[in-house]
């Protein structure tokens, strides 16, 4: 058979629930049956059961490891907290500086708009003529 047809004719992948996996692994761990026998009984590759067994042993090992009393080792240290507070202070200072700059820009813009309004008011209808003149030149 061609390789593509072989892939299409394969049996669909079987998924196993956590309870099924637990049941199989517990039977192997309690030595009720061997990995080979469990694989044959459930029609599963022995390497898959070995993998589940290893994962279960790792999870148990991690769960039963002794941990120091008190805070977790990965808890935030006072040094990290100080560093974060400093970053917050710096961010607030930058925000204040940006707000001040924004106010200055807005004031300058308002000043320019007022000057423009004065210029437009003093030019009167001359500004309208200039606009029409430039618009006519741009069309052809």
N, C-alpha and C positions, 0 to 999 in steps of 0.2 A: 504494500500500500504506500501511497505517497505520504510524506510527512504531514502535509496540511490536513489530509483526510484523517490521519491517525489522531491529530489533535482534536478534530471535530467529533470523533467517535469516542473520545475518552469519557469515562464516567464522571459526572459532575462532582466537584469537591464537596465532601461531607463536613458539616460543621457540628461541633459537639458543645453542649452547654457546660457551664461551670460545674453543675451537679454531676453530669456524666463523667467529666474529667476527674473530679474529686473521687467519685466512686471507684473508678479504675485505678487511680494512683493509690488510694487507701488500700485496695486489695493487694497491690504490689508491695506497698510498704509494710503491711501487716503479714506479709509472706504467705497469704492465702493462695497466691498463684505467682508464677514467674512472669517476667515481662513478655517472654515468648508466648506463653499460654494466653495471657490477657490479650495480646495482639491478635492471636489466632481466633479467640472467642469473639472479639469485637470487630474483627476485620480491619485492624489498624496497623500501620507500620510500627514495628518495635522501636524504631528511632523516635517516633512521635511520643510514644509512652515514656521513653527515657527522657525526652525533653520536658514533658509535663512533670515527671518525677523530680528532675533537677530544679525546675521552677518552684515546685512546692517546697523542696528542701531549702532553697535559697530564701523563700518567703518566711519559712519557719525560723531559720537562722537569724534573719534580720529582726523578726518579731521578738525573739527571746534574747537578743544581745543586751548586755547590761548597759544602762545609760547612767551618766552621772546625775546626782540629785540636783534639784533646782532648775534653773533655766536651761533650755535646750542649747546645745553648742552653737547652733546656727542663729540664735537670737541676736537681736541688734545690740552691738556693743556700745558703750558710752561714747567711744571715739567716733563711730559711725553717726550717732545721733548728733554729736557736736558738728560734724562735717555737714550733715543735712541742714542743720539750723543755720550754719554759715551760708550755705547755698541759697536758702530761703531769704536771708538778709540781703545777699547780693542781688537776687532776682527782684526783690522789692525796691532796692535802690535804683536798679536799671529801669524798672517800671516808672518810678517817680521822675527820673531823668527824661524818659520818653514822653511822659505826659507834659512836662514842662516844654520840651521841644515842640510838641504838637500844638500847645497853646500859642507859642511864639509864631509858628508857621501860620496858624489860623489868624492871628492878629495881623501879620504881614499881608496875608491874602485879603483880609478885609480892607486894609489900607490901600492896597493896589486897586481893589474894586471901587473904592470911593474915588480914587484919583481918576480911574477910567470913566466913572460916571461924570466927574467934573469935566473931563476932556470932551466927552460925547455931548454934554450940555452946552459947552462953549462953542463947539463946531456946528451944532444945530443940523441944518439940512445938508451941509457940505459932506458930512459923513455918509449920509444916505446916497448922495450922488457918487461918492467914491466907491461905495459898495456896488452900485449898479454898473459903474464903469468897469470895475474889475470882473464882475460876473459876465458882462458882455464879452470881454476879452478872452475869458476862459472857455466859452462855449465853442468857438470855431475850431 
